[in-house]
Amino acid sequence: MSYSLRITPSARADRDSALEWYETQSTDLADRFVEEFFATARRIQKFPFSAPVLRGDARRVNLHRFPYQLWYRVDEKAAAIVVIAVLHHKRDSTDYGDLID
């Protein structure tokens, strides 16, 4: 089954915030971050159940080369992956309370 990808507004804001920081460091670094973000998103589209359920029905997968993780849910009825947060490894996921639980 093929799953579509949806990114919530809060996850998009998380991603954009990280991207803005990387852009201040280097355009090349920012480009690589975007590439890695979408490579990870494509990976979870192909293998949505490969990451364990950690909180509620939320799953987490790490980006390979950047210290970020994508939190997502699998909506089987809609055949969609819903990215709900993009967190730096040092951020506490409990700050996202209802969003992740």
Z-matrix of the N, CA and C atoms (Angstrom, degrees):
N
C 1 1.448
C 2 1.530 1 109.44
N 3 1.299 2 116.02 1 140.20
C 4 1.457 3 121.75 2 179.24
C 5 1.530 4 109.31 3 -98.62
N 6 1.318 5 116.68 4 131.51
C 7 1.456 6 122.09 5 -178.61
C 8 1.527 7 110.10 6 -107.43
N 9 1.326 8 115.63 7 136.62
C 10 1.459 9 119.68 8 173.54
C 11 1.527 10 108.70 9 -80.40
N 12 1.316 11 116.27 10 168.02
C 13 1.458 12 121.62 11 -178.90
C 14 1.516 13 109.26 12 -118.70
N 15 1.332 14 115.19 13 128.49
C 16 1.468 15 121.02 14 173.18
C 17 1.520 16 107.64 15 -124.54
N 18 1.301 17 115.72 16 140.95
C 19 1.460 18 121.40 17 178.25
C 20 1.524 19 106.69 18 -120.61
N 21 1.318 20 116.77 19 120.91
C 22 1.458 21 119.66 20 -179.10
C 23 1.528 22 109.99 21 -66.58
N 24 1.326 23 117.19 22 157.91
C 25 1.473 24 119.35 23 178.09
C 26 1.528 25 113.10 24 -56.85
N 27 1.334 26 118.00 25 -38.17
C 28 1.463 27 119.19 26 179.75
C 29 1.524 28 111.51 27 -69.15
N 30 1.331 29 117.57 28 -37.18
C 31 1.467 30 120.36 29 176.79
C 32 1.525 31 110.36 30 -67.86
N 33 1.318 32 116.77 31 -37.65
C 34 1.466 33 120.95 32 177.37
C 35 1.542 34 109.75 33 -63.44
N 36 1.330 35 116.44 34 -40.31
C 37 1.466 36 120.58 35 177.77
C 38 1.527 37 110.75 36 -65.04
N 39 1.344 38 116.80 37 -40.57
C 40 1.471 39 121.04 38 175.96
C 41 1.523 40 110.35 39 -58.41
N 42 1.327 41 114.97 40 -50.17
C 43 1.467 42 120.47 41 -179.27
C 44 1.528 43 111.31 42 -61.09
N 45 1.317 44 116.52 43 -45.10
C 46 1.457 45 120.53 44 -178.86
C 47 1.524 46 112.19 45 -64.44
N 48 1.324 47 116.60 46 -35.50
C 49 1.464 48 120.97 47 177.00
C 50 1.526 49 110.62 48 -64.00
N 51 1.326 50 116.31 49 -44.96
C 52 1.470 51 120.36 50 177.59
C 53 1.525 52 110.02 51 -63.81
N 54 1.317 53 116.32 52 -42.41
C 55 1.462 54 120.78 53 179.97
C 56 1.532 55 111.29 54 -61.78
N 57 1.319 56 117.16 55 -41.99
C 58 1.466 57 120.57 56 177.70
C 59 1.528 58 111.03 57 -58.97
N 60 1.337 59 116.25 58 -41.89
C 61 1.460 60 119.25 59 179.56
C 62 1.530 61 110.23 60 -64.17
N 63 1.331 62 116.93 61 -46.34
C 64 1.467 63 119.82 62 179.62
C 65 1.520 64 111.68 63 -62.97
N 66 1.327 65 117.60 64 -34.09
C 67 1.470 66 120.35 65 177.24
C 68 1.520 67 112.01 66 -63.63
N 69 1.344 68 117.54 67 -31.29
C 70 1.465 69 119.86 68 177.21
C 71 1.523 70 111.32 69 -71.38
N 72 1.327 71 115.76 70 -21.82
C 73 1.462 72 120.37 71 -179.89
C 74 1.530 73 111.61 72 -86.82
N 75 1.353 74 115.26 73 -45.76
C 76 1.461 75 120.01 74 -176.11
C 77 1.524 76 109.19 75 -174.20
N 78 1.316 77 116.63 76 135.40
C 79 1.463 78 120.53 77 176.32
C 80 1.520 79 110.03 78 -61.68
N 81 1.329 80 116.57 79 -40.05
C 82 1.461 81 120.64 80 179.02
C 83 1.523 82 110.91 81 -61.97
N 84 1.322 83 116.63 82 -42.27
C 85 1.463 84 121.20 83 179.55
C 86 1.532 85 109.98 84 -64.05
N 87 1.312 86 116.76 85 -41.50
C 88 1.462 87 120.94 86 178.41
C 89 1.527 88 110.28 87 -62.76
N 90 1.315 89 116.88 88 -43.65
C 91 1.474 90 120.75 89 178.17
C 92 1.521 91 111.12 90 -60.71
N 93 1.328 92 116.46 91 -42.26
C 94 1.472 93 120.13 92 179.77
C 95 1.526 94 111.25 93 -66.25
N 96 1.344 95 116.59 94 -35.67
C 97 1.464 96 119.99 95 177.14
C 98 1.531 97 110.20 96 -62.53
N 99 1.324 98 116.96 97 -46.43
C 100 1.473 99 120.82 98 179.19
C 101 1.528 100 110.27 99 -61.10
N 102 1.322 101 116.94 100 -44.86
C 103 1.468 102 120.38 101 178.62
C 104 1.523 103 111.21 102 -59.39
N 105 1.322 104 116.44 103 -44.50
C 106 1.466 105 120.53 104 -179.21
C 107 1.524 106 111.24 105 -67.37
N 108 1.310 107 116.75 106 -38.97
C 109 1.468 108 120.55 107 177.45
C 110 1.528 109 109.75 108 -57.80
N 111 1.330 110 117.11 109 -51.05
C 112 1.463 111 119.75 110 -177.23
C 113 1.525 112 112.53 111 -72.59
N 114 1.309 113 118.72 112 -29.84
C 115 1.472 114 120.57 113 174.39
C 116 1.533 115 109.76 114 -64.05
N 117 1.318 116 116.01 115 -41.36
C 118 1.465 117 120.53 116 178.11
C 119 1.525 118 110.15 117 -66.43
N 120 1.324 119 116.50 118 -41.67
C 121 1.470 120 120.45 119 178.38
C 122 1.525 121 110.50 120 -62.00
N 123 1.329 122 117.02 121 -42.46
C 124 1.476 123 119.66 122 178.08
C 125 1.531 124 110.64 123 -64.07
N 126 1.323 125 116.61 124 -37.12
C 127 1.466 126 120.78 125 179.52
C 128 1.530 127 110.68 126 -62.45
N 129 1.333 128 117.27 127 -43.24
C 130 1.469 129 118.15 128 -179.71
C 131 1.529 130 111.63 129 -75.22
N 132 1.329 131 117.28 130 -23.26
C 133 1.464 132 118.68 131 172.78
C 134 1.524 133 110.27 132 -65.86
N 135 1.326 134 116.47 133 -39.81
C 136 1.468 135 120.94 134 -179.87
C 137 1.522 136 112.10 135 -74.15
N 138 1.326 137 115.99 136 -37.47
C 139 1.463 138 121.50 137 -175.07
C 140 1.533 139 109.86 138 -130.10
N 141 1.315 140 118.02 139 67.33
C 142 1.464 141 120.86 140 -172.36
C 143 1.529 142 114.98 141 -63.78
N 144 1.309 143 117.12 142 -24.94
C 145 1.463 144 119.80 143 -176.49
C 146 1.526 145 113.02 144 -100.28
N 147 1.329 146 117.24 145 10.23
C 148 1.465 147 120.47 146 -177.50
C 149 1.529 148 112.36 147 -74.48
N 150 1.316 149 118.07 148 -27.31
C 151 1.469 150 120.83 149 178.03
C 152 1.526 151 108.22 150 -89.55
N 153 1.324 152 116.49 151 143.48
C 154 1.465 153 118.91 152 -178.96
C 155 1.528 154 111.81 153 -73.40
N 156 1.321 155 115.32 154 153.34
C 157 1.463 156 121.21 155 171.92
C 158 1.528 157 106.29 156 -75.03
N 159 1.336 158 116.45 157 125.91
C 160 1.461 159 120.07 158 -176.56
C 161 1.522 160 113.61 159 -109.59
N 162 1.314 161 116.93 160 -40.84
C 163 1.469 162 120.61 161 -178.23
C 164 1.518 163 108.24 162 -142.81
N 165 1.318 164 115.97 163 124.39
C 166 1.457 165 118.85 164 -175.64
C 167 1.517 166 108.23 165 60.08
N 168 1.317 167 116.43 166 -121.29
C 169 1.468 168 120.04 167 174.50
C 170 1.525 169 110.90 168 -113.87
N 171 1.336 170 116.04 169 17.43
C 172 1.469 171 121.16 170 -178.36
C 173 1.529 172 110.80 171 -85.95
N 174 1.313 173 114.13 172 140.83
C 175 1.463 174 122.72 173 178.71
C 176 1.526 175 108.46 174 -116.65
N 177 1.320 176 116.25 175 159.69
C 178 1.459 177 120.41 176 -179.53
C 179 1.519 178 109.45 177 -134.88
N 180 1.335 179 114.91 178 136.88
C 181 1.462 180 121.17 179 175.51
C 182 1.525 181 107.38 180 -133.58
N 183 1.320 182 115.92 181 140.54
C 184 1.466 183 121.04 182 -179.32
C 185 1.520 184 111.41 183 -90.81
N 186 1.329 185 115.74 184 144.36
C 187 1.450 186 120.13 185 167.52
C 188 1.527 187 106.16 186 -71.54
N 189 1.311 188 117.94 187 148.03
C 190 1.465 189 120.14 188 -175.68
C 191 1.522 190 113.62 189 -74.36
N 192 1.319 191 117.79 190 -44.24
C 193 1.463 192 120.36 191 -171.31
C 194 1.520 193 114.88 192 -107.34
N 195 1.313 194 117.22 193 -0.60
C 196 1.453 195 121.34 194 -178.93
C 197 1.517 196 108.82 195 -128.95
N 198 1.331 197 117.17 196 149.69
C 199 1.471 198 119.62 197 -176.01
C 200 1.536 199 112.61 198 -81.70
N 201 1.319 200 115.21 199 54.94
C 202 1.461 201 121.27 200 -179.96
C 203 1.514 202 109.93 201 -129.57
N 204 1.310 203 114.26 202 157.62
C 205 1.459 204 121.71 203 178.08
C 206 1.523 205 108.86 204 -134.02
N 207 1.316 206 115.04 205 145.31
C 208 1.462 207 121.12 206 174.87
C 209 1.524 208 107.48 207 -101.33
N 210 1.304 209 115.75 208 126.74
C 211 1.457 210 121.39 209 171.87
C 212 1.523 211 106.10 210 -99.68
N 213 1.323 212 116.46 211 134.06
C 214 1.461 213 119.49 212 -176.73
C 215 1.516 214 111.63 213 -149.37
N 216 1.316 215 112.65 214 164.90
C 217 1.461 216 121.33 215 173.73
C 218 1.521 217 108.24 216 -124.03
N 219 1.312 218 115.23 217 152.16
C 220 1.459 219 121.12 218 174.67
C 221 1.525 220 107.01 219 -102.93
N 222 1.325 221 115.61 220 118.98
C 223 1.461 222 121.44 221 175.75
C 224 1.530 223 106.29 222 -100.67
N 225 1.325 224 115.11 223 94.64
C 226 1.474 225 119.62 224 -175.31
C 227 1.525 226 112.82 225 -67.06
N 228 1.319 227 117.57 226 -34.71
C 229 1.469 228 120.00 227 179.72
C 230 1.521 229 111.19 228 -63.40
N 231 1.331 230 116.00 229 -40.46
C 232 1.468 231 120.37 230 -179.33
C 233 1.523 232 111.98 231 -91.91
N 234 1.331 233 116.19 232 -1.91
C 235 1.470 234 121.48 233 -176.21
C 236 1.527 235 110.11 234 51.27
N 237 1.351 236 114.49 235 52.51
C 238 1.461 237 120.01 236 -176.29
C 239 1.523 238 111.45 237 -135.01
N 240 1.318 239 114.13 238 147.75
C 241 1.453 240 122.91 239 168.83
C 242 1.520 241 105.04 240 -99.26
N 243 1.325 242 116.55 241 126.79
C 244 1.459 243 121.05 242 -179.19
C 245 1.527 244 107.93 243 -114.71
N 246 1.339 245 116.17 244 107.86
C 247 1.459 246 120.91 245 177.65
C 248 1.521 247 106.82 246 -78.21
N 249 1.337 248 116.60 247 121.37
C 250 1.455 249 121.19 248 -174.17
C 251 1.517 250 113.21 249 -106.44
N 252 1.331 251 117.56 250 -17.42
C 253 1.472 252 120.42 251 178.86
C 254 1.521 253 109.56 252 -161.00
N 255 1.316 254 114.78 253 149.61
C 256 1.462 255 122.89 254 174.01
C 257 1.518 256 104.80 255 -127.18
N 258 1.324 257 116.42 256 103.39
C 259 1.465 258 120.55 257 -171.70
C 260 1.516 259 112.44 258 -115.25
N 261 1.319 260 114.71 259 140.75
C 262 1.458 261 120.74 260 169.70
C 263 1.526 262 106.93 261 -68.28
N 264 1.311 263 117.03 262 147.78
C 265 1.471 264 120.44 263 -177.82
C 266 1.527 265 112.46 264 -58.69
N 267 1.317 266 117.76 265 -26.39
C 268 1.467 267 120.08 266 -179.17
C 269 1.522 268 113.00 267 -82.87
N 270 1.330 269 117.35 268 -10.25
C 271 1.466 270 119.90 269 178.56
C 272 1.511 271 109.86 270 -80.57
N 273 1.289 272 115.25 271 144.83
C 274 1.456 273 121.67 272 179.93
C 275 1.525 274 108.92 273 -88.12
N 276 1.307 275 116.78 274 119.94
C 277 1.462 276 120.50 275 -177.65
C 278 1.527 277 111.88 276 -65.45
N 279 1.319 278 117.86 277 -19.69
C 280 1.465 279 119.32 278 179.12
C 281 1.529 280 111.25 279 -68.39
N 282 1.344 281 117.26 280 -17.59
C 283 1.463 282 120.59 281 175.06
C 284 1.525 283 110.75 282 -64.35
N 285 1.325 284 116.24 283 -19.06
C 286 1.457 285 120.45 284 -177.56
C 287 1.520 286 112.54 285 -92.56
N 288 1.332 287 116.47 286 -1.37
C 289 1.449 288 123.80 287 173.03
C 290 1.512 289 116.53 288 31.22
N 291 1.322 290 115.98 289 -109.31
C 292 1.469 291 122.13 290 -174.23
C 293 1.515 292 113.41 291 -62.52
N 294 1.306 293 116.52 292 -27.44
C 295 1.463 294 120.11 293 -177.67
C 296 1.528 295 111.31 294 -63.38
N 297 1.326 296 116.27 295 -42.95
C 298 1.464 297 120.75 296 -176.90
C 299 1.526 298 112.16 297 -93.34
N 300 1.321 299 117.89 298 -36.11
C 301 1.476 300 120.10 299 -178.17
C 302 1.504 301 112.47 300 -67.65
